[in-house]
Amino acid sequence: MFTNFPHDGKSCFNYYFCIMSLADSIKNIREEKHLMQKEVATHIGVDKSTYSKIEKGLRELTVAELQKIAQLFNMTTDQLLNYDGDMPQEVVLEDKTAVEQMRLIQQLDDEDKKTIFKLIDKMLTNKKFKDFFQKNVALM
């Protein structure tokens, strides 16, 4: 199925290398996500022994199976095919300093930054109105 797909920006001249690399990637990601082989097999519609062959590079994936695995792993098929072992981790701003939060926000594209700042503006405005009304209601 994937005899000529690109891997790491290069054309695959060695079919076995590409299949083994994809198989290794799938296994590594599955383990990182703490999934059992049986869970992945069920999701893509094959039995466990067939899925085991996929991870060992002994059986090719169909395009539909690749898409289902990517969906289960919350990845694109391109990310799966070009996986380099470096799985992005979830970013949580809450546990960061203000300086680190701003540095991370600055990494966003301009449209996303505008959206974030509009949300913050709206929340700050709401807080000011809430504080104003609480203060004035207390005086009555």
C-alpha positions in Angstrom: 0.0 0.0 0.0 2.7 2.6 1.0 5.5 1.5 -1.3 6.4 5.0 -2.5 5.1 7.4 0.2 7.5 10.1 1.4 9.2 9.6 4.8 11.2 12.3 6.5 11.1 14.4 3.4 12.8 11.7 1.2 11.3 9.2 -1.2 11.2 5.7 0.1 13.5 3.6 -2.0 13.6 0.9 0.7 10.1 -0.5 1.2 11.1 -2.5 4.3 12.6 0.5 6.0 9.5 2.7 5.5 7.1 0.0 6.8 9.3 -0.7 9.8 9.6 3.0 10.6 5.8 3.5 10.4 5.3 0.3 12.4 7.7 1.5 15.1 6.1 4.9 15.1 2.6 3.4 15.6 3.9 1.2 18.4 5.7 4.0 20.2 2.7 6.4 20.0 0.3 3.7 21.2 2.6 3.0 24.2 2.9 6.8 24.9 -0.8 7.0 25.0 -1.1 4.0 27.3 -3.3 2.1 24.9 -3.4 -1.7 24.6 -2.9 -3.4 21.2 -6.5 -4.8 21.5 -7.9 -1.3 21.9 -6.3 0.0 18.7 -7.2 -3.3 16.9 -10.8 -2.8 17.9 -10.8 0.8 16.8 -9.5 0.0 13.3 -11.6 -3.1 12.9 -9.0 -5.9 12.9 -8.2 -8.6 15.4 -5.4 -8.3 17.9 -3.1 -10.7 16.0 -3.5 -8.7 12.8 -2.7 -5.5 14.6 0.3 -7.1 16.2 1.6 -7.9 12.7 1.1 -4.2 11.8 3.3 -3.1 14.7 5.9 -5.6 13.7 5.9 -4.4 10.1 4.7 -7.8 8.8 1.4 -6.4 7.5 0.7 -3.2 5.6 -1.9 -0.8 6.7 -4.8 0.2 4.4 -5.5 3.9 4.0 -8.7 3.5 6.0 -6.8 1.8 8.9 -4.1 4.5 8.8 -6.8 7.2 9.0 -8.5 5.4 11.9 -5.2 5.1 13.8 -4.5 8.7 13.3 -7.9 9.6 14.5 -7.5 7.5 17.6 -4.1 9.0 18.4 -5.5 12.5 17.8 -3.0 13.1 15.0 -3.1 13.7 11.2 -2.0 10.9 8.9 0.9 13.1 7.9 2.0 13.5 11.5 1.8 9.7 11.8 3.7 9.0 8.6 6.4 11.6 9.5 6.5 10.9 13.2 10.0 11.6 14.6 9.6 10.4 18.1 8.9 13.8 19.6 5.2 13.8 20.6 4.0 17.4 21.4 2.9 17.8 25.0 -0.2 19.6 26.2 0.5 23.2 27.1 -1.1 24.4 30.4 -0.8 28.2 31.0 -2.1 28.1 34.5 1.1 26.7 36.0 3.4 29.2 34.2 4.7 32.5 35.3 3.2 35.7 33.7 6.3 36.2 31.6 6.2 32.5 30.4 2.5 32.9 29.6 3.2 35.9 27.5 6.1 34.2 25.7 3.9 31.3 24.8 1.0 33.6 23.6 3.5 35.5 21.4 4.3 32.2 19.6 0.7 32.1 18.2 -0.1 33.5 14.8 -1.5 37.0 14.7 -5.2 36.0 14.3 -5.0 33.7 17.3 -3.2 36.4 19.4 -6.0 38.9 18.5 -8.6 36.4 19.6 -6.8 35.8 22.9 -6.5 39.5 23.6 -10.1 40.2 22.7 -11.2 37.5 25.2 -9.0 39.0 27.9 -10.3 42.5 27.2 -13.9 41.2 27.5 -13.2 39.4 30.7 -11.5 42.5 32.2 -14.3 44.7 31.2 -16.8 42.3 32.7 -14.8 42.3 35.9 -14.8 46.1 36.1 -18.5 46.3 35.6 -19.1 43.5 38.2 -16.9 45.3 40.8 -18.6 48.6 40.0 -22.1 47.2 40.5 -21.1 45.4 43.7 -19.5 48.5 45.1 -22.5 50.7 44.3 -25.1 48.2 45.4 -23.3 48.0 48.8 -23.8 51.8 49.2 -27.6 51.6 48.8 
